[in-house]
Amino acid sequence: MKEITQDQIYNNHRLATTFHDAGGKNIVIFCHGFRGSSIGPSRFFVKVARKLAENNISSLRFDQYCSGNSGGDFLDSSFADWILTTKKIAQGYIDQGYKVALLGQSMGASAVIAASADIPELTATVAWVPDPNIDEFAGGAEGFVEEGGQLVQNSFWQEAREAKVADKLAKIKIPMYIVQCTADEFVDEANRKAISENAQPNHQVEIFDGYRHSQWSFEQSEIVINRTVDFIVQKFKK
C-alpha cells in the first residue's frame, strides 16, 4: 500500500490530499470536521484508512478548502462549499469506474450526508457524530464568530442550518452507518434525535453510551473504528 501526499485541484480549489493506494477500484473518501484536518481527531482517519488498505480498499483523505494545509483562509470557510467539494471528488472517482463510499466526522459527517443525498451511485456512507444544526443560530454582530482560536463567518453556520441535513436522510437509499454519542458536548440530544428519527431502514444508527464527541479513549476508538471498517468492507463485497 502506497500513501501519496500531494496538492490537487478540486472544485477550483487547491486541496492538500493523501491517497492510500491499495490497488483496485474501491475507494473511501474522508471528510473531516470543523476546525479539523484530513488526519481526523486523534489521527483516527489515518488508522481507518490503513485498516481499509489491508482489505484492498483505497482511501482519499483531504483538507477542505480553508482548512489544514489546503489553500484559503479559515475565515472564508463555507459549509455549502464543503458539500460541493465532497460531491465533486466523489463523482470524479465514480466517473473513473470506482465504487465509492464516504466517511465523515462531525460537520464532515453532516457534509457527507448532504452529499450522499445527491449521489445515488455511492456504495455506502459512514457518519460519525453528525450535527444537523436544527437550532436557531445567533451569529456574531460583526459577521463572524470565534471558535477555538479561529474566526469563521456567520454564513458557515447559516449554510449548515439551511442544508437541512436531517431531512436529507429520507433521500438516501444506500446503506449508512451513523455513530451517535450520549455524552457528546457539541451535538445535543435534540440534534441527535433529529438524525435518528429521520434515519431510514437501510441506515444503521448505533448509539455509544458515555462517549464524547471525538475525545474517545483508545478502547472506545478501537470499537468505533473496527465496526466502521467491518461495515465498509461488507458493503464493498456486495
Secondary structure, DSSP 8 states (H G I E B T S, - for coil): -EEEEEEEEETTEEEEEEEEE-SSSEEEEEE--TT--TT-GGGHHHHHHHHHHHTT-EEEEE--TTSTTSSS-GGG--HHHHHHHHHHHHHHHHHTT-EEEEEEETHHHHHHHHHHTT-TT-SEEEEES-----S-----TTSEEEETTEEEEHHHHHHHHHTTHHHHGGG--S-EEEEEETT-SSS-HHHHHHHHHH--TTEEEEEETT--SS---HHHHHHHHHHHHHHHHHHHH-
